Amino acid sequence: MKPFDHVRAEHTEQALDAHAGRPGAQYLAGGTNLVDLMKLGVATPSLLVDIRRLPLDTVAETPDGGLGIGATVRNSDLAAHPLVRTRYPVLSQALLAGASPQLRNAATTGGNLLQRTRCPYFQDVSKPCNKREPGTGCPARDGVHRDLAVLGHSARCVATHPSDMAVALAALDARVHLRGPDGERTVPLTDFHRLPGDRPEQDTVLRDGELVTQVVLPPPTGARSAYRKARDRASYAFALASVAAVLTVRDGRVEEAALAFGGLAHRPWRARVAEEVLRGAPAVEETFARAADAELAAAEPLRDNGFKVPLARRLAVRVLTDLTAAG
């Protein structure tokens, strides 16, 4: 491991000041991903700004009836929170589908959003990778890519975003609150992560020195919601494909629908095309299949990951069908 400096911040301004103007500085919370990347030599920060003591560890109802989730709230605490379990079950289910209990006890809300891809070429410093070292190429396209992207990828990167939580947040229309040297701003979760394009090294729209402070959920609408994940083994495995759905059915028709896919793209994939097909249509399996097909028509699978398209289709149909039956 390469040497680095360490600062333990007691308040947000101290954290921002410590990070400002320091090339290679990174914020540290749970460390469940960053420390692993440091061990692999993928991440080589010059300074770690420890933010675990910042007052960002609460879950509280917002004035409009939504929910504010601090950036350092542990995944296990968030999954078990009564307001999350009762009002946003899709989020609780997604969190419990991720990692192991031990990791959920350490991982944080902000860190979960900022975790990096598990593409094997990104994690192996002996291999070229445009995400890790821009301009070196993407050997995954012709190499090992079974677990990688079928939507939104580019010639420079086919990596997928690994988060389960972020998929649920995308379906819930969450907003990410940021604070940095230029002040505060808010970004919709669906715009927070980037598609790779020609800059795959940029995972998010974070600016230099910005800190995730909070994730805010809108007030619950009474819709039913659920998360389902397909993976190679029953626990502690990243999604081959996953679906988060929020559905309102009235008089046998879909009144409102929000759908997001995980495991298919460089970011949580909000299925806007499918949602348009669903709205106002009969809440039946045929409609759900047609909506999934419309969204997944844009898929461009590689040699070995075409199975992800029918897998995602079946997951979407199953989740939507189960939510309809529950009503």
Summary of the structure (lengths in Angstrom):
residues: 327
radius of gyration: 19.5
end to end distance: 53.9
largest distance: 63.1
contacts: 1121
relative contact order: 0.13
helix: 31%
strand: 23%
